[in-house]
């Protein structure tokens, strides 16, 4: 799959799909521009990394506000766990797939050749950048509606326990109940080319290794390390 021709018709189709029309189309174009494309482009193109940073903060606030106001009897620890499940890479990737965001991304030749459109980290980052772009193009109330509309299934799934498991949060909760709170994740090894690295990550509890996992991003490796620790006996300690 190659870069989609971003003419007015295709942009309108995407806006219809997400339920929002950009007043400033350049914000949308920046949100879908990966750093690999900006680096290969002619002129001073901006990538989506700053919008991703902003979108991450906006998303956390919106989801926190939603849980606080709609789950009035939920304790703080459970609210934190639910929010983590909604804003994690896996959930954002699934949302991006539902919106067909991948086909609109502007990727460099290297990322294009290595299936960058389906890479979880790229899709999740682009979803956060899109949220940041909507916020800048409108206001807080509008971006709240945008998030609740397009992440409704993920939010409901997290509240009912049917969405992605946040193993890092679960591990931390298990250890806190036992008084073990010093947790450290260490990248033990990296392999593969820059555009398709594999990270081997270990989780240490009080300087003792409890689990190791691998992933194509550090976050994924950490989640798999936490999962390994849980399934290798920490739950029973």
Buried (B, 14 or more C-beta within 10 A) or exposed (E): EEBBEBEEEEBEEBBEBBEBEBEEBEBBBBBBBBBBBBEBBEEEBBBBBEBBBBBBEBBBBBBBEBBEEEEEEBEEEEBBBBBBBBBBBBBBBBBBBBBEBBBBBBBBEBBBEBBBBEBBBBBBBBBBBBBBBBBBBBEEEEBBBBBEEBBEBBBEBBBEEEBBBBBBBBBBBBBEEEEBEEBEBEEEEEEEEEBBBBBBBBBBBEEEBBBBBBBBBBBBBBBBBBBBBBEEEBEEE
